[in-house]
Amino acid sequence: MTVRELPMVVPVQGLPARVRIHEVGPRDGLQNEKRTVPTEVKADFIRRLADAGLTTIEATSFVHPKWVPQLADAEELFPLVGQLPVELPVLVPNERGLDRALALGARSIAVFASATESFAKANLNRTVDEALAMFEPVVARAKAQKVHVRGYLSMCFGDPWEGAVPVHQVVRVCRALMDMGCDELSLGDTIGVATPGHVQALLSQLNEEDVPTSAIGVHFHDTYGQALANTLAALQHGVTTVDASAGGLGGCPYAKSATGNLATEDLVWMLQGLGVDTGVDLGRLTATSVWMAAHLDRPSPSRTVRALSHKE
C-alpha cells in the first residue's frame, strides 16, 4: 500500500537536522535467527540496505563459530561486500577476532562490554573488569592502524538477573571504554526496559562525566513498546546516532527476554514525520525487509513494514 504524502512533516523544535542510522540487521538481526541464512543472501541483504541509502551497515561478527553459528561465515561474507561505498563495522571479541577482521580489510570494529556482572559472565565468561582488560589491547591495536572503534555496552537500563542497573554503574564502564580509546559508544537497552526519563538521566550523567553527546549512540529493543519513545528522548538530548534493524530483526542469544531491535522502518517513518533527514529511501528499505522476511519464512515484526506492504 502506497501512502501518498504521508507521514505529514511536522517538525519539533530542538531535534537534530539529521540522524545517522547504524543499521544492525545483518549482524544483530540475523545472529538470533533459528535458521542460518546463506552467505550470498546475507551479502545481497547488505547490498540492498546500501541501495536504500543506509551508510553504516554492521556486516558480521568475528566471534568463534561455536558461540554464534549463524555468523560463522564472516570470512566468506566480508569480501563479498567489502567494496561497497558504505561503512561496514564488524564485531570483534578479542585480539584473534581483530586479526581476522584486519586481514580482510575491515576499517571499523566494535567491542561489546556489559554494564552488569551477570551479563558479562553469560556473554563473555568474564567479570566486567576482566572483559575491559581483554578489550584494551584490541582497541589500542585498532587505533594504531587508524581503525574506527565503537564500544557497545549492554544492559544499560536493566538486567534480567540483577534487575535495575544504577546509572553510576553504567557511567563507570562507559568512561572506561572512552578512556581506552573508543571513538563512540552505543548504549544498549538489551531487554527493552528503558523509559524516556531514564534515558535522559543516563545521558545527562554521561555528559557530567565528560562523555560528549556527539560520541553516543543509542540501541533500543522494543520489548515493552518503548523503543521509539526512548529514541525521541535521546534525540531531544542531542543524540544523532541511532541503532536500528531492518524489519525489526534480532534479539540477543544470551538474554532470552530480549526481543527484536527497533525496526529501521519504524524509526525512518517517525523521523520523516519530524522533518529529520536520514538519507534513507523508505520504500526500498521496506521492500528489502519484505524480501528478507520471505527468506526467513515469517512476517516482519515491523509495524511500518506491515502497513506499507499490506495489499488491499
N, C-alpha and C positions, 0 to 999 in steps of 0.2 A: 504494500500500500504506500503510495506516494503522498506525503503530507505537504501540500503547497504552502509556501510562505510561513511555515511553522518549523521550529518554535518562533514566535514573535520576539524580536530582540528588544529587551527592556533592561538596560544597564543598571547596575547598582553601584553607587559611588564607593570608592575605596578599594576596588578589586584591581588586580594586575591587568594590564592590557593584553598580555599573552601568557599562556601556560605551556610548559613543556611536558608532554605526556611521556612517561617512562614505561613503555609497553613491556609487560612481563609475561604475556600469554605463552610464547614458545618455551619459556623455562618454567616459571612458577605455575603457569596454567597446566601444561602437559605433564609435569612431574608427578601430579597426583591422580592422573587418569589410570583406570584399571587396565585398559588396553594400551599396548605400546604402538605408537604412531610410526609408520615407516619413515626413514630418513628423508627420502625425496619429498614426502608430504610435508614434513616439518620445514624443509627448505622452501617449498612453494608457499607455505603459510607465511614465512618471514618475507618473501618477495612480495606477496600480496599486501601485507601490512605496510611495507615500504611504499608500494604503489598508492596506498590510501593516504599517504602523507605523514606517517609516523617516522620520526627521525632518530629515535632512540628505541632500539628493539633488543631486549635481553634474549640472547640466542640460545644459550645452553648452560650446562654446569659441568665443570671438570672435577666431579667427585668420583669416588670409587663406584663402579657399576653395581656392586653389592648393595649399596645404600640407596641409590636412586636408579633402578634398572631402566626406567623409561627414558633416561638421558645417557644411556651407555654408549651412544653413537656420536659423542661430541667430536671425536677426531674425524669422523666421516662427514658430519654435518657442517662444521665451520668452514671448510674450504669451499663448500657449495654456495655459501652466501657472503664470504669474507670480502668480496669486491663490491658489494652494494654500497652506494653513496650515503650510508647512514651509520650511526654509532651502533656497535654490536657488543655490548657488555656481556661478560661471562662470569659465572661464579667460580671461585677457587677456594677450597677449604684449607689449603696448606701449600708448602713450597712445591711439592710434587704436582699439585694441580696447577700452580703458577707455571712450572716448567712446561707442562703440556700445552697450556694456553699460549705462552710466549712462542713456543715452537711453531705454532700455526699463525702467528702474526697478530694475535689479539692486542688491541691498544686500549682496552678499557676492561677493568676487572672489578669484582666485588667480593668482599669477605662478609661473613654473616655471623654476628655475635648475638648474645642474648642478654636481656636485662635481668633475667632471673636464673638462679642456680638450677632449678628443676628442669627448665628447658635447655640450659647449657648441657646438662647431663644427658637428657634424652636425645638431643640433636647432635652433640659433638663429643659426648662421653668425657667431658672435662668440666671443671669449675669455670665460672665466669672469668676469673683472672688467668687461669691456665689457657683458656681459649684466646684471650687477649695476647698473652705471651706468644702463642703459636702464630698469631697474625703479624706480630711486629716485623719479623724478617720478610714476610710476604709483602707487606706494604713498603718496607724500605727498598727491597729489590725492584718492585714495580715502579716506585717513584724514581729510582736511579735510572730507569730506562724510559722515563717520561711517559709512563702509562697512567691513565686516569684511574683513581681508586675510589670506589664507593663503599661505605660501611653500612651494611644492613644491621638493624637492631630489632630483634623480635621481642614480643611480649611487653611492649612499652606501656600498655594500658590495662593489662590484666593477664593472668596466667591460670591455666586450667587446674594446676596443682596448688598454687600458692594464693590464688585469689587476687586481691588488689595489689598493685605494684606501686610503691611510693615514688613520687615524682623525682625526689633527690637520687633515688637508686638508678633511675633511667639516665638522669643527667650525668652521673658519675661515669657510666660506661660510654655515653656519647662523647664526653670530654676526653676520655682515654683514646677513643678512636680518632678523634681530631688531632690529639697530641702526637699520635704515631704517624700522622701524615695523610689521613683520608681527605680527599677533596670534597666529598659530600657525604651526608648521612641520609638514610631512609628509615623513618620511624614507623615500625610495623605494629599495627593493631591485629596481631596474628589470629586472635579468636573473635575479633569483631565486637568487642565490648565497650569501645570508647564512646563518649558523648561529647558534644561540642565544647562545653566548658572545660572538660578535662584536656581536650586538645589544646585550647588556648592557654591553659595553665602550664602545660608542659613546654609549649613554645616560648612562653614568657620567661620561664625559669632557665631555659637554654640560653636565651639572649642575655640574661643576667650573668651567666657563666661564660660569656664571650663566645658563644656559638652563634654565628650570624644566621639570620633567616635565609639569606641567599645560599647557604650551604646545606639547607634542609629540604628533603623531600618527604612526602607522606605516603603511606601504604596501608590502605584501609580494606578490611574484609566486611562483607555485608551481612554477617550472621544475624544481627538484630535490626537490620534495615537502616543503619545509621551512617553508611559509608558516604553518601552524598552530603548529608548534613555536616559530617565531620570535615569533609573536604572543603565545604564552603567556609567553615570556621577557620581552617588553615589559610585559605585564600585571603580572608579578611585580615589575617595577621601578616600577610605579605608573602606567604609561600608561593612559589611559582613552578615547582616540580611536583607532579602527582603521578604515582604509580597506578597503573590500571591494566586489566587483562581483557583482551578482545573476547567478546561474548560472555564475560564473567567466568571464564575458566579458572579452575585451580582451588587450592586449599593449602594444606600443609601435612605431609605424611607423618610428621612427628607430633602433631596436635590434632587429635581426632575431632575436636569440637570446632575446628576452623573450616568454615565453608568458603564459598567462592570469593575471589577478589572483586573489588569494584569493577564493574564492566566498563570497558573503554567507551562503548557506545552511549551508555547512560551518562557518563562524565561529559562526553562531547555534546550531547543534547543539552545538558544543563548549561555548559559554558557558552554554547551558541546563543541560547536564550539570554544569557547575561552580557552578550557582546564581547566575550573574551576569546581572543584568537588562539587556535591550536594548530592551524595548518592542515587539519585532518578532513578528508572527504568522507562524510558520514555514510553516504550511500555505498561507496566502495568498501568501507570498513564493515558495514552491516552484511554486505554480500560475502565478504571473507569469512565472517563468523558463521553465516548460514552454511557456507561450503565446509568449514571445519566441523560444524555440528553433524553434518552428514557423514563425515569420516568417522566421527565418534559414535555415530548411531544413536544420538539423543538430541533433544532440542536445546537450544541455547538458554541458559537461565537469565540472560539479559532481557529486561522488560522492553528496552528500546528496540533490540533486535526483533523480538516477537511482534511488537507493534508495527515496525516498518516492513517486516517481511510477511505480514498477515495478508492472505488473499481472500477477498470478498467472495 
